[in-house]
Amino acid sequence: MPATEKKTIHPIVIIGGGPGGYEAARASRQLGAEVVLIEESGIGGNAVLTDVVPSKTLIATAEAAERVGVAKSLGVTLLLAGKIVEPQIAIDLKTVNRRLLALAKDQSAEMRSTLEAEGVRIINGRATLDGNHHVLVQPLDGSASERIEARTIIVATGARPRELAQATPDGERIFNWKQLYTLDELPEHMIVVGSGVTGAEFASAYLYLGSEVTLISSRDKVLPGNDSDAADLIERVFRTRGMNILNNTRAEKVENLGDSVRVTLADGGIVEGSHCLMAVGAIPNTQGLGLEEAGVALTPSGHVIANKVARTSRANVYAVGDCSTGMPLASVSAMMGRTAVYHTMGDVAAPTRVRNVASNVFTAPEIASVGWSQQEIEQGLVRGEIQKVMLETNPRAKMQGIKDGFIKLYASIGSGTVIGGVVVAPRASDLIYPIAMAVENRLTVDQLARTYTVYPSLSGSIADAASALHPTLD
């Protein structure tokens, strides 16, 4: 051991301070364990600093812009010198980005303060495994490296944007989802390559902020992994709002022309715009961590193979979040972080049931889902009945001028147990919760229908769907 290297012992060492690492650290202290958390960028990780918090803040601004556009249909007008004028929406993107980055920074600082107050030792540095019981840490402040002995190691290093060889982001005209917040002016024409969740969310946001948007999708529809009806509705809304969607199309090359970008398609076509966002997936941050050398198994894509309690092929090494084979959601990462600690500490550790995880796409309207899907029911993987209620029939939706959206509920044939559902609506991320509660706790449609809802409310349509399923299950 070099003379400049320190040696310490901590029962639990966490590499990565995103949602999974943060919750693992808090759970460790709650159970009385000494813990050290090593983070290179900042507490909160990508989720707080460059991904979830800033992107959803940008989307919130886009939602505000959309409400201005809807106001006239609700009877709200703008007066100037006593005369009614058409509202003109102007976006100060520099101010928007300054605000969202400040929010991200503040949230990161709050999370760090919480950990420090709870007694978590935090090291700003880079870490690698030295076998499966030691971690080598190089602090970024230039101080002596440290070799930490650990009973348990939790890897929570997240992921980074995937890049294509001929479409390298430069942060000027060609961007990945971490670089967008340097823009000072709203793009005149944003080309989004990739129609998964990230691509669809940013395409929706820039559309409502006022940019011309072209969405390039390699599949036959946007959001190919989501409910088919929901994807069809979102695509229709996008097109109605003026988005240019190129389905079954692949981008082969993206070039920065100085004052514009050119996207060359696989079929030889050309799309030109002012800026381009590459949203073509993510790569786990597992390279150079010494995982394979420590005997930790990885998939060919580089994800750490972890079971339902986040345990890897090495009994004392756990992996959570986007670097693992778990669902790439901040909520799942946080839950898995706690589960890993509970398991290694001998506390009650409930295995993660992916089927019960609620997820959301923050487009306008939002898409939320939980449980079994309609496709799985139709394929016969589970016996279920389906009930769909369009929001245009909901009194509250009519009052708010909501025309696009629906609620679908799935129930098991025979027992009437709620086994899944989909919500397409403003704030679907909130509306999915009662359905997720029903799935998690195996409630029946009758129990859901008998639960009082407020009148009028969008949640009333959930009760309507549950009521409608009652006679079909006899």
N, C-alpha and C positions, 0 to 999 in steps of 0.2 A: 504494500500500500504506500503510495507517494507520501512524502512528509507533509505536503500541503493539503492532503485529503483528510477530512474529518470522518468519524464513524459514530453513528447514533443508532438507537433502536426505537422503533415505533411499531406497535401491534398492527396498525392498519396504515398503509400508504396508498394514496389515491393519486393517479396520474391523470390530470385533466379536471378543470373546474367548471365545466358546463353544468346543465341541469342534473345529470347523473352524478357527477363528482360532488357537486354542491350538496345534494340531498344525502349522498352516502356519508359525507363528512358530518352533517348534522345528526344523522342517525347514529353514527359512531359515538359522538359525544353524548347523545341522549342515553346510550347504553353504557356510558362510562369508559369507553376506550380512548386511549391516546391515539391521535391521528395526525398525519401530516398530509397536506394537499399540495401538489406541485402543478403549477399552471404557468404556461409561457406567455399568453397574451393578456389575460385578465379574467377575473372571476365572472362566471356567466358564459364564458366561451363564445363560440360562434352564435349560439342561440340568442344571446343577449346583445352581443357587440356588433355582429355583422349579418345576422339572419332574421330570426323570428321577431325580435323587438323592433328593429328598424323597418323591416318590410311590412309588418302589420301596422306600424305607425303611418307609413306611406299610404297604405291601403285605407286607413281611417281618414286621411286627408282626401283621398279620392271619393270616399263615401260621402263626405261633407259636400264636395263639389256636386255629386250626383243629386243630393237633396235640394240643392239650390235649383237644379234643373227641374225637379218634380214640383217645387213650390207653386208654380203658376197654376198647375192643374188642380191644386188644393185651394185656390183662391187667394194666394199670397202674391202681392204685386210690389214692385219697387217704385217709389215716387222720387222724382228729381224736379225741384222747383215746382211742386204741385202737379206734375204730370207723370202719368204712368209710363215707365220705360222698361224695355226688355233687359233683364239682368245679364250682364256679361261676366263670365267667370274667368278670372286671371289667377294663375298659379305662380307664386314666387318660390320657385323650386329651391333656391339657395336658402331661403328662410326655412322651408319645409325640411330640408336635409340637415340644417343646423339644429333644428328642434329635435328631430328623431335621433341624431347622434348624441345630443345632450341627454335625452331620455335614456338611451342605452348606457351611456357613461355613468349616469346617476344610479341606474338600477344595479350596474356592476359594483359600484362603490357601496351601495346599501347591502348587497349580498356579502361583500368582503367584510364589512363592519359586523354583520350578523355572525359570520364564522369566527371572527376574532373575538367577539364578545362571548362566544360559546366555548372558547379555548382551543380552536383549531389552529395548528401551526401551518402557515402558508409560506411556500417558497416560490418566488418568481424565477422559474428556471426551466431547463430541459432535463428530461429524465429518460433513462434506459434501464431495462432489466439486466441484472447481473446474476443469472440463474433465476430460480423462481422464489427466492427468499431475500434477495437484496436488490436495491435500486440505487443506481448511480445518478447523482444530481449535479448539474452544472448551473449554479445561480447566474442569472443574466447581469447581475451587478458586478461581476468580476471577482467576487469573493471565492474562497477555497471550495473546491468540489467536495461532495459529501457522499459517503456510502452508507445507506440506510438499511438496516436489517428489519424485515417485516414478517409478521406472522401471516398477514393477508395483503395482497396487492390487488387493487381495483383499477382497471384500465378504462378510462373514460375520455379518450382523446378526440372524439368527434370525426368529422369528415371535411373535405374541401371540395370546391367545384371541379368537376371533370372538364378537361380541355381537349379540343380536337387539334390535330397537328396543323391543319391549314386554317384555323380560326382562333388563333391565340389572342386572348383578351389583352388589351394594352392600356385600359383605364382611361382612354381618351375618346375613342369612337366605338371600340369593341369592349364589352364589359362582361364580367361574370357577376353573380348575385352579391358578391362582397364589395364590388367596386362602384356600384351605381350611385352611392351617396356622395360622390365628389362632384356630381353635376350641378352647375349653377343655373342652368336654364332648361326649361322643359324641352325634351327632344321634339323636333318637328315631325319626324317619322321614325318611330321605334320598331325595328324588326326583331321579333323574339323567335329564337330558334329553340324548339322544344315545347311540347304541349302537355307535359305532365303538370303536377301540382305547381311547381315553382314558375314554370313558363306561363301557365294559365293565370296565376295570381298577378304576376307583374303585367301581363298583357291587359288584364282587366283594369288594374290600377292606372296605367298610363292612358288607357282609353278614356276613362272617366276624368282624368286630370286634363285631358284635352289634346293629347298627341294623336296623330294618325298612327295606327298600329297594324302591322302585318305579322301574323302568327304562322310559323312554318312547322307543320306537324308531319312526322314520318308515318303516323297511323291514319286510319280512315276517319277518326274523329278526335276532338280534344279530350283530355282526361280519360285515356283509354282504360285505366284501371278502376274507374269509378262506375257507379250505377249508370246503366245505359240511358235511362230516361233523363237522369240529371245531366249527363254529358250532352245529350241532344238539346235539352232546354238551354244550357249555358251557351252552346254553339249558336243556337238560334238568337239568343239575346245579344251575343257578341256581333253577329252579322247584322242584326237590326240596328245596332248602335253604330255600325259603320266599319267594324273590324274586317280586314281582309285575311281570310283563313285559307291557307294552302295545305290541304290534306294529302296524304300519301306522297309527300314530297320530302326529299332529304337535302340539307345544305351541305355542299361539298367543300366550299371555300368562302371565307369572309375576308375582305380587304378594306383597310383604312385608306381612303383616297384623299385624306387631308381635311376636306370640308364635308365629306359624306362617306358612306360605306357601300360596298357592293357585295352582295351575296350570290354566289354561283351555285345553282342547284344541280343535282345529280343528272337531271334530264337535259342540262345545258341552258336552262332558263336563267334569267338574271333578275334579281330584285334589288333595287337601290333605295336607300333611306339615309337619314341623318345619323342614326346610331343603331347598334345591334347588341342585344343581350343574348348571351349563350347560356341556355338553361338545359343542359344535356346530362344531368345527373351529378353524382358526387362520388368521391373516392375516399375510403376510410384512411384516417391518419394513423397507420400502423407500421409504416416503414421506418426502419432505424431504431425501433424500440427494443430490439433484442428478444422479441416474443418467440420466434421460432427456435432461437438458440436456447431459450428457457424451456422448450418443450410444449409451448402453447400452440395448438392447432389453428390454422387459418384456412379460409376458403380460397379458391383460385383468385377471387376478386380482392383478397387481402382483408376481409372481415374476420374478426375473431369469432370462432365458433363458441357460442354460449348457450347453456340450457335454460330452462324456465325459471331458474333462480340465479341466472347470470354466471354460473360456474363454467369454467373452461376445462380443457383437457388436463390442466394442472389443478389439483384439488384446492390449492390456496390462492389461485389467481382467478379473478372475476373480470368480466368485461360488460360494460353497459353503454347504451347510446348508439350513435351512428357508426362507431368503429366496430360494432359487433353485429351479429346476425339477428339481433332484436329489431323490432319495428322502429324505423327512423323518425320517431316523434319525441318532442321534448317531454311530453307527459309520461310516455313509456320509459324514457331514459331516467327521469326522476324517480318513478316507481321502482325501476330495476335497481337503481342506486341504493334505495332503502332496503329492498329485498336482499341484495347481496350482503349488506351488513347484518341484517337480521339472521341470515343463514349462517354466515361465518361466526356470529356471536352466539349461536344456539338459541336464538329467539324464534318466535313463530314467523315463518317465512312462507307466505302463500305463493305458489308458483304463478307466474304471469299467464293469464288466459287471454291470448291475443284476440280471440273471438269477441271478447267483451270490451275491447278498447274502442272508444269513440274517436273518430278522426274528422277533420274539417278542412275544406278547401276555401280559402278566403277570397273568392271571386265575388262579383255582385250580380245575382244573389249568391250567398254562401251555399256550400254543399256539405252536409254532415251525415255520417253514417255510423252504424254500430251493428255488430252481430252478423248473422248469416245474410247473404245477398240474394236478390231475386234470381240471379243467374244460377246460383247453387241450388235454389229451390226448384227451378225449372229443369235442372240437370238431374234431379232426383237424389241429390246428396243428403237432403233432409226433407221431411214431409211437412210442408207449410202452406198456409193460405196467405194471400196478399190483399191488402186494402189500400187504395190510393185516394187521397182527398186533395183536390186542387185548391190552392189558397184563394183563388178568385171567388170561391164560394164563402169564404170566411168574412164575417162582418167587420172585424178589426182590420183585416187586410184591405177591404173596400174603403174604410175610413182613411187609411194611410196611403192610399193610392198604389198598393202593391198588386201587381197583375201577374207577375211571373213567380211560380213556385208551387210546391206540393209537399205533402207529408205521406210517406208510405210506411205501413206497419206490417210486420210479418209475425204470424202466430203458428205454433205447432198444431197440427191436426190431432184432434183427440183431447189433449190436455188444455189447449188454448193458451199455453205459455208463450209469452212474447219472446221471439228468438232473433229479432233484428228490426231495423228500420232505417229510413233515409228521410232527411229534411232538406228541402231546397227553399231557402227563404232568407230575408235579412236576419242576421243574428241566429242563423241555424246552429252555430256553435253553442248557443245557450239553449235553444229549443231541443237539441238532441239529448240533453241531460235526463229528463224523465224517462225517455225510452231506454237510455243506457242503464238507468237505475232498475228498470223493469227487467232488462236482460240479465244484469248482474245478480239480481235477487230472485230470478225465476218467477216473476209476477205473471198473472194471467191477464188476458185482455179484459175480462170482467172486473178484475181488481183495478186495472188502469182506468176503465170507463167509469167506475164508481167513485174515483177520486175527483173531488170538486175542482173545477177550473174557474177562473175569473171570466165573467162575460162583460164585454167582448174581449177576446184575447186570441192570439195566434195559437197558443197552446190548446185552445178549445178544439182545434182540428185533430189533435192527437187523440183526445177523448172520443171525437166523432169516429175516427178510424177504428178505435178499439171497440166502440159500440157496434159498428157495422160488421165486425168480425164475429160477434157472438153467435148469430144463427148459423153461420157457415161451418161451425166447429162441432155441431151436434152429431 
